[in-house]
Amino acid sequence: MNNIMKTLTELTVVLTIPTITYGFWGINLKLPFQGIPYGSLLVIVISLLISLLVWYWLKKKKSL
């Protein structure tokens, strides 16, 4: 049971970053990358990279 909770917590922490990023891009305002043809793909890639960096950082600190 403890391993399951640890895994779920790890997933929650890492996937919170894309959720916040996509939430900001859902606002009806002029945003960065809006005029670029592949802007949404760029936002997804940036969000995934940040998530991977946070995951790696937490693993390195042995928090996960």
N, C-alpha and C positions, 0 to 999 in steps of 0.2 A: 504494500500500500504506500509506503514512504517513497519508493522509487517512482511510482506513478504520479504522485503529487509533485515530486521534484521535476519530472519531465513536463508536466502540465504548466508548472510555474515558469520553467525555462521558455516554453513556447509562448506563453502569455507575454512575458517581458520582451521577447524578440519581436513578436508580431504587433506589439503596440506601436512601434515606430512607423510601419507602413500605414497603419490606421490613422494616426495623427496626420501624416503627410498627405494622404488622400483626402482627408477631411478638409485640410486647408485648400486643396485644389478644387474642392467642390463649392467654394464660395464664389458668388457672382461678382467678382472684382477683376481688374486687370492684374494678371499674375505673370511671373517669369515663365518663359518657355511657351507662352500662349500662342505666339505667332509662328513658332517653328513647326514645320509639318510633322515631325516625330517628337513633339514636346511631351506628350503623355507617356510615350515609351521611355523618354529620358527621365521623367519623374519616377517611373517604376524602377528603372535601373538604379537611380540614386538612392531610392528608398531601400531597395534590396541590399545595396552595398553598405549602407549605414546599419541595417539590421545584422548583416554578417559581421561587421566590425564590432558591434555591441556584443554579439554572441561570442566572438573570439575573446574580447576583453573580459567578459564575465567568466569564460572558461579559464582564462589565464589567471584571474584572481581566485579561482576555485570557489566562486560563488554559486556555480551551477553544478 
